[in-house]
Amino acid sequence: MESEVQRPLADFPVNIWEDILTWFSNSDLASDTLKEKHSILKETVKESFMASRANPIENIKFIDTLCRLGVSYHFEKDITHQLEKSFDSLDFNQKIRQDGCNFYTVGIVFQVFRQFGFKLSADVFNKFKDEDGKFKAHLVADARGTLSLYEAAQWSTPGEDTLDEALAFSNAHLEEISSRSSPHLAIRVKNALKHPFHKGISRIETRQFISYYEAEEKCDSTLLEFAKIDFVANGVPP
């Protein structure tokens, strides 16, 4: 009989679920209040998503946030339609390859396209390489950008050398980056190294990101509240 494979346990706090019910009052949880609020907030978030289409890059960043908060499934048809338009746009493809589109942003754009089945070429990262074809050393000064590159590289397919190089480069520096980052960002870096977002347990990844997003300076309070209600609506472990 083959021995059972021992898989490492997720290294998350034991109280990961304990504070969820403190988000809302018992009366809210026992009534239709949350359902009604969820419906209203969903429409508000959709309006924000549709408005973000005026700037395709910001639109994709918005999609990334929706995915990480676990609510993108509500808008999947609209998301796919918008990504198709951007993917086929010559102007958009030129823009993400120009110097004005930074390290962090290109990583997110790449991740989102790959996540939704669009095989954006890894050549979008070429502008971040030096004359020897290596990723520029100064890039590690951008902690969020290096993390974004690491997560983008998780979408590599066989033969994509640039993404293999991106993974090696980012992986080699993220541990050190986490040690000099703010506690807020350091936690996310460490979690990503242990459990890359799209390879982790989606429910846990969502819960982790809700806490992370809540502490962000640019947190959208409406989107955050919608994500919390949606999380609870989908069931809390007993």
C-alpha positions as CSV (number, residue, x, y, z in Angstrom):
1,M,0.0,0.0,0.0
2,E,1.4,3.4,-1.0
3,S,2.1,5.8,1.9
4,E,-0.1,8.8,2.1
5,V,1.4,12.0,0.7
6,Q,2.0,14.5,3.4
7,R,1.1,18.0,2.3
8,P,2.1,21.1,4.2
9,L,-0.6,22.7,6.1
10,A,-1.6,26.3,5.3
11,D,0.3,28.6,7.7
12,F,-2.6,30.9,8.6
13,P,-3.7,32.1,12.0
14,V,-6.0,29.7,13.9
15,N,-8.5,32.5,14.3
16,I,-8.9,33.2,10.6
17,W,-12.7,32.8,10.8
18,E,-13.3,34.1,14.4
19,D,-13.8,37.8,13.6
20,I,-16.0,37.3,10.5
21,L,-19.3,37.5,12.4
22,T,-18.1,40.7,14.1
23,W,-18.4,42.4,10.8
24,F,-22.2,42.5,11.2
25,S,-24.7,42.5,14.0
26,N,-26.7,39.4,14.9
27,S,-29.9,41.1,13.8
28,D,-28.4,41.7,10.4
29,L,-27.3,38.1,10.0
30,A,-30.7,36.9,11.0
31,S,-32.7,39.1,8.7
32,D,-32.9,40.0,5.0
33,T,-31.0,43.2,5.6
34,L,-27.7,41.8,4.3
35,K,-29.3,40.4,1.2
36,E,-30.9,43.7,0.4
37,K,-27.7,45.6,1.0
38,H,-25.7,43.0,-1.0
39,S,-28.0,43.6,-4.0
40,I,-27.7,47.4,-3.7
41,L,-23.9,47.3,-3.3
42,K,-23.6,44.9,-6.2
43,E,-25.2,47.5,-8.5
44,T,-22.9,50.2,-7.2
45,V,-19.8,48.1,-7.7
46,K,-21.0,47.3,-11.2
47,E,-21.4,51.0,-12.0
48,S,-17.8,51.6,-10.7
49,F,-16.5,48.8,-12.9
50,M,-18.3,50.1,-16.0
51,A,-17.0,53.6,-15.3
52,S,-13.4,52.3,-15.0
53,R,-13.6,51.2,-18.6
54,A,-12.7,54.7,-19.7
55,N,-9.1,53.8,-18.6
56,P,-8.4,50.2,-19.7
57,I,-5.4,49.8,-17.5
58,E,-7.2,51.1,-14.4
59,N,-10.1,48.8,-15.4
60,I,-7.8,45.8,-15.3
61,K,-6.5,46.8,-11.9
62,F,-10.2,47.0,-10.8
63,I,-10.7,43.5,-12.2
64,D,-7.7,42.3,-10.2
65,T,-9.2,43.7,-7.0
66,L,-12.6,42.1,-7.7
67,C,-10.8,38.7,-8.2
68,R,-8.8,38.9,-5.0
69,L,-11.9,39.9,-3.0
70,G,-13.7,36.9,-4.4
71,V,-16.5,38.8,-6.1
72,S,-15.5,38.8,-9.8
73,Y,-17.9,36.0,-10.5
74,H,-20.8,38.4,-10.3
75,F,-19.5,40.4,-13.3
76,E,-17.8,37.6,-15.3
77,K,-19.6,38.3,-18.5
78,D,-18.8,42.1,-18.4
79,I,-15.2,41.4,-17.4
80,T,-14.6,38.9,-20.2
81,H,-16.1,41.3,-22.7
82,Q,-13.9,44.2,-21.6
83,L,-10.8,42.1,-21.6
84,E,-11.5,40.9,-25.1
85,K,-11.6,44.6,-26.2
86,S,-8.4,45.5,-24.5
87,F,-6.6,42.3,-25.7
88,D,-7.5,43.1,-29.3
89,S,-6.7,46.8,-29.0
90,L,-3.4,47.8,-30.8
91,D,-3.3,51.0,-28.8
92,F,-3.6,49.1,-25.5
93,N,-0.9,46.6,-26.5
94,Q,1.4,49.4,-27.4
95,K,0.7,51.3,-24.2
96,I,1.6,48.4,-21.8
97,R,4.9,47.9,-23.7
98,Q,5.9,51.6,-23.3
99,D,8.0,53.0,-20.5
100,G,5.1,54.8,-18.9
101,C,3.5,51.6,-17.8
102,N,5.4,50.5,-14.7
103,F,6.6,47.2,-13.3
104,Y,3.8,46.8,-10.9
105,T,1.1,47.5,-13.4
106,V,2.4,45.3,-16.2
107,G,2.5,42.4,-13.7
108,I,-1.1,42.9,-12.8
109,V,-2.2,43.2,-16.4
110,F,-0.4,40.0,-17.3
111,Q,-1.9,38.1,-14.4
112,V,-5.5,39.2,-15.1
113,F,-5.3,38.3,-18.8
114,R,-3.8,34.9,-18.1
115,Q,-6.3,34.2,-15.3
116,F,-9.2,34.8,-17.8
117,G,-7.7,32.7,-20.5
118,F,-6.0,35.4,-22.7
119,K,-2.5,34.4,-23.5
120,L,-0.8,37.8,-23.3
121,S,2.8,37.5,-24.5
122,A,5.5,37.5,-21.9
123,D,7.4,40.0,-24.1
124,V,5.6,42.7,-22.1
125,F,8.3,42.3,-19.5
126,N,11.2,42.8,-22.0
127,K,11.4,46.5,-21.3
128,F,12.5,45.6,-17.7
129,K,15.6,43.7,-18.9
130,D,19.1,45.1,-19.4
131,E,21.4,44.7,-22.4
132,D,22.3,41.2,-21.2
133,G,18.7,40.1,-21.1
134,K,18.6,40.0,-17.3
135,F,16.0,41.7,-15.2
136,K,17.4,45.1,-14.1
137,A,18.7,45.0,-10.6
138,H,17.2,48.3,-9.5
139,L,13.7,46.8,-9.9
140,V,13.9,45.1,-6.5
141,A,13.5,48.6,-5.0
142,D,9.9,48.4,-6.1
143,A,8.5,45.9,-3.5
144,R,4.9,45.8,-4.9
145,G,6.3,45.5,-8.5
146,T,8.5,42.6,-7.6
147,L,5.6,40.8,-5.9
148,S,3.5,41.5,-8.9
149,L,6.2,40.0,-11.2
150,Y,6.4,36.9,-8.9
151,E,2.6,36.4,-9.1
152,A,2.6,37.0,-12.9
153,A,5.3,34.4,-13.3
154,Q,3.1,31.8,-11.7
155,W,1.1,31.7,-15.0
156,S,4.1,30.4,-16.9
157,T,3.6,27.6,-19.5
158,P,6.4,25.3,-20.7
159,G,8.9,27.1,-22.9
160,E,8.3,30.6,-21.6
161,D,11.8,31.4,-20.6
162,T,11.1,35.0,-19.7
163,L,8.6,33.9,-17.1
164,D,11.0,31.3,-15.7
165,E,13.6,34.1,-15.4
166,A,11.0,36.4,-13.8
167,L,10.1,33.7,-11.2
168,A,13.8,33.1,-10.3
169,F,14.5,36.8,-10.1
170,S,11.5,37.8,-8.0
171,N,11.8,34.7,-5.8
172,A,15.4,35.4,-5.0
173,H,14.6,38.9,-3.7
174,L,11.1,38.7,-2.1
175,E,12.3,37.3,1.3
176,E,14.7,40.2,1.7
177,I,12.1,42.6,0.4
178,S,9.6,41.5,3.1
179,S,12.1,42.2,5.8
180,R,12.3,45.9,4.8
181,S,8.7,46.4,3.9
182,S,5.9,47.7,6.1
183,P,4.3,45.0,8.2
184,H,1.2,45.4,6.1
185,L,3.0,44.6,2.8
186,A,5.4,42.1,4.4
187,I,2.5,39.8,5.4
188,R,1.2,39.7,1.9
189,V,4.7,39.0,0.5
190,K,5.2,36.1,2.9
191,N,1.8,34.7,2.2
192,A,2.4,34.9,-1.6
193,L,5.7,33.0,-1.2
194,K,3.9,30.2,0.6
195,H,0.6,30.2,-1.3
196,P,0.6,32.1,-4.6
197,F,-2.8,33.6,-5.0
198,H,-4.3,31.5,-7.8
199,K,-2.8,28.3,-6.4
200,G,-4.1,28.7,-2.9
201,I,-7.4,27.7,-1.4
202,S,-9.7,30.4,-2.8
203,R,-11.8,30.9,0.3
204,I,-8.7,31.4,2.5
205,E,-7.0,33.6,-0.1
206,T,-10.2,35.8,-0.3
207,R,-10.3,36.1,3.5
208,Q,-6.7,37.1,3.7
209,F,-7.1,39.7,1.0
210,I,-10.1,41.3,2.6
211,S,-8.0,42.0,5.6
212,Y,-5.2,43.3,3.5
213,Y,-7.4,45.5,1.3
214,E,-9.1,47.0,4.4
215,A,-5.8,48.4,5.5
216,E,-4.9,49.9,2.1
217,E,-4.9,53.7,1.9
218,K,-6.9,53.6,-1.4
219,C,-9.4,51.0,-0.1
220,D,-12.9,51.5,-1.7
221,S,-15.2,51.2,1.3
222,T,-18.2,50.2,-0.9
223,L,-16.3,47.5,-2.6
224,L,-14.9,46.3,0.7
225,E,-18.4,46.1,2.3
226,F,-19.7,44.3,-0.7
227,A,-16.9,41.7,-0.5
228,K,-17.5,41.2,3.2
229,I,-21.3,40.6,2.8
230,D,-20.6,38.3,-0.2
231,F,-18.1,36.3,1.8
232,V,-20.6,35.8,4.7
233,A,-23.5,35.1,2.3
234,N,-21.5,32.2,0.8
235,G,-21.3,30.6,4.2
236,V,-19.1,30.8,7.3
237,P,-17.6,27.6,8.6
238,P,-19.3,26.4,11.9
